[in-house]
Amino acid sequence: MGELSSLTISKAQYELKKGNITSVELTEDCLIEAKNSTELNAFCMITEELALDQAMKADQDIRKKNIRKLTGIPIGIKDIFCTKRVKTQAASRILTNFTPPYESTVTQKLWNSGAIMLGKLNMDEFAMGSSNETSIYGPCVNPWKAKNDPTALTPGGSSGGSGTAVAANLCLGATGTDTGGSIRQPAAFTGTVGLKPTYGRCSRWGIIAFASSLDQAGPMTKSVRDSAILLTEMSGFDQNDSTSAKYEVPDFESFLNQNIKGQKIGIPKEYRVDGMPKEIEALWEDGAEKLKAAGAKIIDISLPHTRYALPAYYVIAPAEASSNLARYDGVRFGERAELDKSENINEMYKKTRQNGFGKEVKRRIMIGTYALSAGFYEAYYIRAQKVRTLIQSDFSEVFNRGVDVILTPTTPTAAFKLKDDKKKNPLDMYLNDVFTVTANLAGLPAISVPAGKDETGLPLGLQLIGKPWEEGNLLNVADVLEKESQFDHRVKNWW
């Protein structure tokens, strides 16, 4: 088994239309792989009965020639997307047994397009983390292993379950969310493609909020083409989301012509950080040379306020999180602490939140509450927002000067070990987002493409950042980089 689950979405579409395979066969193969891979802990819930029912209906539609874009394609859903009558917990104890009576806009669009839901995927609690170790379900495990070292590695976070599931061929594609790099970083660590669209391209309605001005849904797939296919179906204006943009959704797959002659690719000097491993720098230079050989022009650029991005992000994101997570008090839904007769409702709030939230979530709530408190609001939050505006201006100036796409590394290292003592300091963990947070602060589309491996055989990713609403061109450049990199996606001996 596993031959069908290893298909890309585009290849599976072809085989289904030709009648060479059925959706039931494809879905059953994915379910078998998912159930046989519990040691990876990618799925926190497998919806087998629902998936097979949807697959049978998909096969009926195919026989009737009623084929939609994703008819019969099995995918996994990050546990942060509300799914009607299917438990959604955001990997947190405080949402134990929460079953939404409604569907998120993004997942509803996928079901309307004919996709099959295999189950819910593991993640960091409330999407707060870079290693998928803050999850109430326990850590997810990267299917990749370093040469001659069986030690379990992180798949990255917060969309670690999505990255692992796609890399290990447990599903054909997955949804993720990206607040500061939570799609792109795990994509780089697992050798998959991860796309964060322009802020407002995909509706946030029905996605459990972390930081509302930064969160954005996106696809995680085995190829750039598959990301283009999924993004088309996930995107679109939603009147339920005040931040959803009224932009036409093109067929992003149609942009993949692999012609990038004359494209100007910017290389920002500020991303050459101190202590960058030589293999990351070499990969970056090699990626630039590959795009140059394909006809692009490589231009050195400056994004001077990049150095302030990480501290600004870790003020803004916790501040918004402290506000968004205030709703979890045990009154309306989720876990509720038991009270002694002598205790009042304030004690119930306190005990519920103390027992329900994990350490990292508590840490960010406290940081955010501090930044928003009287006497510190202007010193921290307002100043961080001013820095954010300067970062946005940096990108605007570069793009206005004719740069089409910016090329950077995705992460400063390859995947690190789970329970790594070096990562016990939260500040060290936050540094994993050093290359990715700027795109979130500026609201720009960005994609991570697997472009090489380190000396131990672990995947390394390169990041492309594009102009707002120009995901089509971004995907086309990414498609060229993917083709020229010839990355070997096969994960060997993880079982």
Legacy VTK file of the C-alpha trace (Angstrom):
# vtk DataFile Version 3.0
C-alpha trace
ASCII
DATASET POLYDATA
POINTS 495 float
0.000 0.000 0.000
0.998 3.664 -0.138
1.369 3.883 -3.920
-1.838 5.855 -4.353
-1.314 8.070 -1.299
2.064 9.123 -2.744
0.368 10.759 -5.739
0.343 14.501 -6.118
-3.027 16.226 -6.330
-2.540 17.039 -10.023
-1.610 13.429 -10.839
-4.538 12.068 -8.820
-6.912 14.415 -10.649
-5.759 12.937 -13.949
-6.011 9.314 -12.793
-9.495 9.857 -11.330
-10.818 11.511 -14.491
-9.374 8.730 -16.652
-10.987 6.110 -14.431
-7.659 4.448 -13.662
-8.367 4.708 -9.934
-11.388 5.454 -7.774
-11.704 7.953 -4.964
-12.565 5.120 -2.580
-9.306 3.321 -3.458
-7.327 6.521 -3.073
-8.995 7.427 0.213
-8.625 3.915 1.647
-4.912 3.964 0.833
-4.471 7.279 2.648
-6.472 6.014 5.641
-4.345 2.866 5.875
-1.157 4.931 5.760
-2.500 7.328 8.411
-3.552 4.501 10.758
-0.241 2.692 10.267
1.775 5.802 11.090
0.594 6.587 14.611
4.200 6.982 15.774
4.354 10.186 13.723
1.345 11.562 15.626
0.337 13.685 12.627
-3.406 13.054 12.918
-5.175 13.905 16.153
-8.400 12.501 14.702
-9.099 10.294 11.688
-12.624 10.686 10.255
-12.700 7.356 8.432
-16.464 6.942 8.128
-16.950 10.486 6.841
-14.047 10.171 4.405
-15.308 6.929 2.860
-18.834 8.324 2.558
-17.494 11.404 0.769
-15.305 9.214 -1.471
-18.250 7.050 -2.544
-20.211 10.178 -3.453
-17.197 11.492 -5.352
-17.016 8.302 -7.422
-20.702 8.674 -8.242
-20.056 12.242 -9.401
-17.122 11.119 -11.533
-19.256 8.460 -13.218
-21.859 11.122 -13.957
-19.146 13.448 -15.332
-20.027 15.919 -12.587
-16.399 16.616 -11.737
-15.340 19.634 -9.706
-11.767 20.793 -9.221
-11.031 18.624 -6.162
-13.529 15.830 -6.645
-12.246 12.723 -4.879
-9.018 14.278 -3.490
-8.292 13.295 0.164
-6.779 16.027 2.332
-6.022 16.675 6.011
-7.269 19.666 7.987
-5.274 21.471 10.659
-7.095 21.265 13.998
-7.525 25.044 14.062
-10.217 25.025 11.340
-13.738 24.596 12.701
-15.394 21.564 11.116
-19.113 21.022 11.530
-19.966 18.153 13.886
-16.275 17.155 14.033
-14.279 17.982 17.170
-12.012 21.000 16.854
-9.639 21.582 19.751
-6.756 23.779 18.486
-4.567 21.249 20.348
-5.611 22.815 23.667
-7.067 21.320 26.838
-9.333 24.346 27.261
-11.283 23.322 24.126
-11.697 19.683 25.141
-14.635 18.099 23.276
-15.592 21.345 21.523
-17.642 20.331 18.476
-18.501 23.298 16.240
-22.070 23.545 14.849
-20.648 25.333 11.776
-17.936 24.966 9.119
-15.059 27.361 8.501
-15.271 29.182 5.187
-12.018 27.698 3.893
-12.984 24.083 4.602
-16.491 24.638 3.259
-14.966 25.857 -0.008
-12.850 22.710 -0.156
-15.855 20.452 0.412
-17.841 22.426 -2.186
-15.016 21.694 -4.603
-15.305 17.944 -3.922
-12.396 17.341 -1.522
-12.412 14.427 0.946
-11.727 15.025 4.660
-9.378 12.418 6.136
-9.265 13.970 9.608
-7.783 16.680 11.810
-4.042 17.310 11.995
-1.827 17.943 15.002
-0.470 21.424 15.724
1.016 23.634 18.418
-1.567 24.781 20.967
-3.519 27.712 19.520
-0.835 27.821 16.787
1.727 29.108 19.294
5.003 27.307 18.757
7.745 26.435 16.286
8.204 22.731 17.023
4.728 21.190 17.518
5.681 20.383 21.123
3.050 22.575 22.810
0.189 20.351 21.603
-2.130 18.645 24.088
-1.940 15.637 21.726
1.803 15.368 22.246
4.544 16.274 19.768
4.282 15.434 16.101
7.354 13.727 14.616
9.114 14.649 11.403
9.272 11.638 9.026
12.781 12.705 7.992
15.776 11.433 9.951
19.369 12.621 9.891
21.891 10.153 8.464
23.077 7.613 11.030
20.954 9.237 13.745
17.540 7.806 14.693
16.705 10.725 17.012
13.199 12.107 16.466
13.136 15.531 14.830
10.580 18.309 14.953
8.408 18.864 11.865
8.265 22.542 12.807
5.243 24.481 13.917
2.619 25.389 14.316
1.417 23.403 11.272
3.657 20.451 12.105
0.974 17.822 11.630
0.197 19.191 8.171
3.854 19.094 7.122
4.380 15.578 8.438
1.170 14.218 6.898
2.052 15.557 3.455
5.727 14.523 3.614
4.899 10.988 4.798
2.181 10.550 2.142
-0.634 10.228 4.659
-2.695 12.646 2.563
-2.391 14.376 -0.800
-2.432 17.882 0.661
-3.306 19.747 3.834
-4.442 23.085 5.170
-2.279 25.174 7.462
-2.303 28.607 9.029
0.566 31.070 9.099
0.893 33.844 11.697
4.664 34.316 11.684
5.862 31.415 9.545
3.702 28.515 10.715
3.180 27.161 7.187
6.564 27.955 5.671
8.815 26.825 8.535
7.315 23.295 8.813
7.295 23.064 5.018
11.054 23.722 5.017
11.645 21.187 7.789
9.598 18.432 6.084
10.605 18.952 2.456
7.167 20.113 1.352
5.747 23.247 -0.279
4.049 25.754 2.017
2.247 28.883 0.813
1.085 31.864 2.864
-1.198 33.977 0.657
-1.689 37.737 0.818
-3.502 38.751 4.021
-7.204 38.759 3.173
-6.955 36.292 0.260
-8.460 33.444 2.329
-11.254 33.988 4.826
-10.405 33.694 8.519
-14.020 32.964 9.473
-14.204 29.725 11.403
-10.443 29.619 12.054
-9.656 29.780 15.769
-7.860 33.103 16.170
-4.311 33.605 17.419
-3.352 37.093 16.141
-6.099 38.467 13.932
-4.027 40.940 11.900
-1.418 38.281 11.081
-3.240 34.924 10.742
-3.738 33.607 7.218
-4.760 30.192 5.911
-2.824 28.467 3.146
-2.022 25.098 1.535
0.756 22.624 2.296
1.437 20.243 -0.589
3.886 17.975 -2.375
4.422 20.390 -5.269
4.041 24.029 -6.265
1.360 23.048 -8.775
-0.660 21.386 -6.032
-0.420 24.559 -3.931
-1.746 26.560 -6.864
-4.667 24.143 -7.225
-5.577 24.234 -3.530
-5.156 28.011 -3.203
-7.638 28.616 -6.014
-10.264 26.595 -4.179
-9.503 28.042 -0.724
-9.598 31.709 -1.751
-12.348 34.270 -2.186
-14.233 37.098 -0.528
-16.318 36.236 2.520
-18.824 38.691 3.963
-18.480 36.944 7.341
-14.858 38.130 7.600
-14.308 41.892 7.779
-10.669 41.435 6.724
-11.554 39.379 3.635
-10.673 41.252 0.440
-12.861 41.675 -2.642
-10.241 40.531 -5.122
-10.977 38.286 -8.061
-9.625 34.768 -7.627
-7.849 33.635 -10.795
-6.968 30.069 -11.698
-3.532 30.113 -10.100
-2.491 26.923 -11.879
-2.765 28.750 -15.223
0.153 31.016 -14.220
2.608 28.100 -14.184
4.256 28.619 -17.573
7.855 28.485 -16.209
8.755 31.638 -18.129
10.546 34.045 -15.789
12.750 35.822 -18.315
13.216 39.414 -17.253
11.846 38.875 -13.762
13.770 40.846 -11.150
14.636 38.790 -8.073
15.692 40.778 -5.009
18.310 39.507 -2.557
18.003 41.448 0.741
21.332 42.019 2.475
19.652 42.183 5.900
18.799 38.465 5.727
22.488 37.569 5.942
22.296 37.198 9.696
25.234 36.557 12.011
25.944 32.894 12.539
24.062 31.737 9.437
25.218 28.188 8.613
27.350 28.006 5.484
25.051 25.398 3.953
22.061 27.785 4.240
24.055 30.582 2.620
25.271 28.230 -0.120
21.713 27.041 -0.781
20.556 30.664 -1.049
23.294 31.533 -3.530
22.603 28.382 -5.523
18.890 29.227 -5.688
19.695 32.682 -7.015
21.975 31.172 -9.669
19.262 28.744 -10.751
16.741 31.551 -11.210
19.372 33.584 -13.073
20.036 30.661 -15.399
16.295 30.518 -16.096
16.349 34.119 -17.310
15.727 36.179 -14.169
17.805 39.174 -13.106
19.312 39.028 -9.608
19.361 42.361 -7.790
20.791 43.226 -4.377
18.233 45.114 -2.274
17.902 46.541 1.215
15.048 46.109 3.688
16.550 48.237 6.476
13.916 47.676 9.149
14.097 43.869 8.944
16.244 43.815 12.091
13.255 45.054 14.110
10.741 42.584 12.675
11.137 39.806 15.226
10.778 41.991 18.345
7.862 43.885 16.762
6.142 40.604 15.922
6.582 39.257 19.445
4.838 42.333 20.819
1.969 42.515 18.306
1.151 38.791 18.134
0.974 38.205 21.927
-1.032 41.423 22.356
-3.649 40.221 19.887
-3.549 36.732 21.394
-4.243 38.065 24.887
-7.362 39.753 23.515
-8.541 36.813 21.379
-8.022 34.213 24.109
-9.942 36.205 26.715
-13.113 34.493 25.446
-11.999 31.121 26.843
-13.405 31.289 30.353
-15.272 27.991 30.715
-18.707 29.599 30.564
-19.940 29.063 27.004
-17.896 26.149 25.644
-14.861 24.000 26.288
-13.340 22.863 29.559
-14.664 24.257 32.870
-12.939 23.911 36.240
-14.894 22.490 39.163
-15.508 24.912 42.064
-15.665 24.417 45.780
-18.759 25.813 47.480
-16.750 28.680 48.928
-15.393 29.805 45.518
-16.958 32.410 43.228
-17.129 32.856 39.443
-13.814 34.718 39.342
-12.145 31.660 40.872
-13.788 29.548 38.175
-12.355 31.774 35.431
-8.923 31.639 37.024
-8.859 27.872 37.565
-10.296 27.150 34.108
-7.629 29.195 32.357
-4.848 27.944 34.617
-5.737 24.304 33.939
-6.787 24.758 30.308
-3.872 26.669 28.798
-0.356 25.318 28.332
2.865 27.093 29.326
3.560 28.719 25.965
0.022 30.048 25.615
0.126 31.448 29.155
3.489 33.053 28.417
2.167 34.845 25.350
-1.045 35.941 27.075
1.029 37.463 29.876
3.395 39.206 27.457
0.470 40.547 25.453
-1.461 41.721 28.493
1.645 43.512 29.759
2.194 45.224 26.382
-1.418 46.446 26.315
-1.532 47.587 29.942
-1.699 51.219 31.038
1.724 52.813 31.005
3.181 50.320 28.513
0.689 50.482 25.606
2.468 53.323 23.823
5.946 52.192 24.814
5.497 48.710 23.368
2.368 48.064 21.289
2.118 51.438 19.526
5.863 51.481 18.890
5.703 47.950 17.438
2.894 49.040 15.113
5.038 51.954 13.918
7.854 49.520 13.186
5.374 47.364 11.280
4.492 50.354 9.083
8.175 50.958 8.364
8.625 47.293 7.382
5.656 47.544 5.025
7.177 50.712 3.528
10.493 48.908 2.940
8.769 46.244 0.843
6.649 48.798 -1.027
9.725 50.809 -1.968
11.543 47.729 -3.256
8.575 46.536 -5.296
7.971 50.045 -6.660
11.560 50.039 -7.931
10.759 47.093 -10.169
11.593 44.028 -8.072
9.084 41.246 -8.782
9.964 38.622 -6.154
12.339 38.456 -3.174
14.444 35.340 -2.488
15.568 34.420 1.054
16.191 31.313 3.154
13.078 29.988 4.895
14.714 28.926 8.154
18.124 29.471 9.778
18.671 25.705 10.230
17.339 22.306 9.209
14.919 20.474 11.527
16.213 20.203 15.073
15.699 17.453 17.625
12.525 17.174 19.644
13.129 17.966 23.332
16.322 19.758 22.283
17.965 21.310 25.354
19.235 24.136 23.155
15.627 25.106 22.421
14.393 25.225 26.003
14.862 28.992 26.056
11.729 30.490 24.435
13.803 33.243 22.816
15.902 30.626 20.995
12.703 29.003 19.725
11.340 32.347 18.532
14.441 32.848 16.367
13.125 30.140 14.023
10.803 32.835 12.629
13.581 35.315 11.823
13.164 34.979 8.024
9.395 34.538 7.894
7.738 37.128 10.170
8.311 40.083 7.822
5.849 38.697 5.243
3.152 38.453 7.927
3.818 41.947 9.258
3.611 43.334 5.715
0.672 41.106 4.689
2.572 39.752 1.674
2.320 36.367 -0.057
5.276 34.049 0.565
6.104 30.451 -0.277
8.696 27.929 0.904
10.073 25.531 -1.697
12.276 22.512 -0.827
15.536 23.317 -2.592
18.225 21.086 -1.103
19.497 19.078 1.846
22.081 19.612 4.537
25.084 17.356 5.062
22.967 14.943 7.142
20.350 14.580 4.413
17.675 16.804 5.987
15.528 19.118 3.818
16.255 22.828 3.461
13.847 25.368 2.033
14.103 28.646 0.155
11.492 31.350 0.566
10.044 33.581 -2.151
8.134 36.738 -1.151
5.860 38.377 -3.717
3.840 41.509 -4.316
0.398 41.699 -2.687
-2.288 39.829 -4.659
0.270 38.499 -7.154
0.339 34.893 -5.962
0.167 33.773 -9.587
3.549 35.222 -10.474
4.986 34.085 -7.116
3.868 30.523 -7.812
5.353 30.624 -11.312
8.778 31.648 -9.988
8.452 28.985 -7.284
7.598 26.403 -9.943
10.830 27.227 -11.781
12.859 27.032 -8.565
11.255 23.669 -7.756
12.008 22.289 -11.208
15.610 23.480 -11.194
16.250 22.228 -7.639
15.128 18.673 -8.469
14.519 17.942 -4.803
14.102 14.255 -3.956
10.916 14.075 -1.874
11.270 10.419 -0.937
11.513 9.975 2.816
13.598 6.872 3.526
13.387 4.504 6.467
11.386 6.699 8.827
9.324 3.703 9.896
LINES 1 496
495 0 1 2 3 4 5 6 7 8 9 10 11 12 13 14 15 16 17 18 19 20 21 22 23 24 25 26 27 28 29 30 31 32 33 34 35 36 37 38 39 40 41 42 43 44 45 46 47 48 49 50 51 52 53 54 55 56 57 58 59 60 61 62 63 64 65 66 67 68 69 70 71 72 73 74 75 76 77 78 79 80 81 82 83 84 85 86 87 88 89 90 91 92 93 94 95 96 97 98 99 100 101 102 103 104 105 106 107 108 109 110 111 112 113 114 115 116 117 118 119 120 121 122 123 124 125 126 127 128 129 130 131 132 133 134 135 136 137 138 139 140 141 142 143 144 145 146 147 148 149 150 151 152 153 154 155 156 157 158 159 160 161 162 163 164 165 166 167 168 169 170 171 172 173 174 175 176 177 178 179 180 181 182 183 184 185 186 187 188 189 190 191 192 193 194 195 196 197 198 199 200 201 202 203 204 205 206 207 208 209 210 211 212 213 214 215 216 217 218 219 220 221 222 223 224 225 226 227 228 229 230 231 232 233 234 235 236 237 238 239 240 241 242 243 244 245 246 247 248 249 250 251 252 253 254 255 256 257 258 259 260 261 262 263 264 265 266 267 268 269 270 271 272 273 274 275 276 277 278 279 280 281 282 283 284 285 286 287 288 289 290 291 292 293 294 295 296 297 298 299 300 301 302 303 304 305 306 307 308 309 310 311 312 313 314 315 316 317 318 319 320 321 322 323 324 325 326 327 328 329 330 331 332 333 334 335 336 337 338 339 340 341 342 343 344 345 346 347 348 349 350 351 352 353 354 355 356 357 358 359 360 361 362 363 364 365 366 367 368 369 370 371 372 373 374 375 376 377 378 379 380 381 382 383 384 385 386 387 388 389 390 391 392 393 394 395 396 397 398 399 400 401 402 403 404 405 406 407 408 409 410 411 412 413 414 415 416 417 418 419 420 421 422 423 424 425 426 427 428 429 430 431 432 433 434 435 436 437 438 439 440 441 442 443 444 445 446 447 448 449 450 451 452 453 454 455 456 457 458 459 460 461 462 463 464 465 466 467 468 469 470 471 472 473 474 475 476 477 478 479 480 481 482 483 484 485 486 487 488 489 490 491 492 493 494
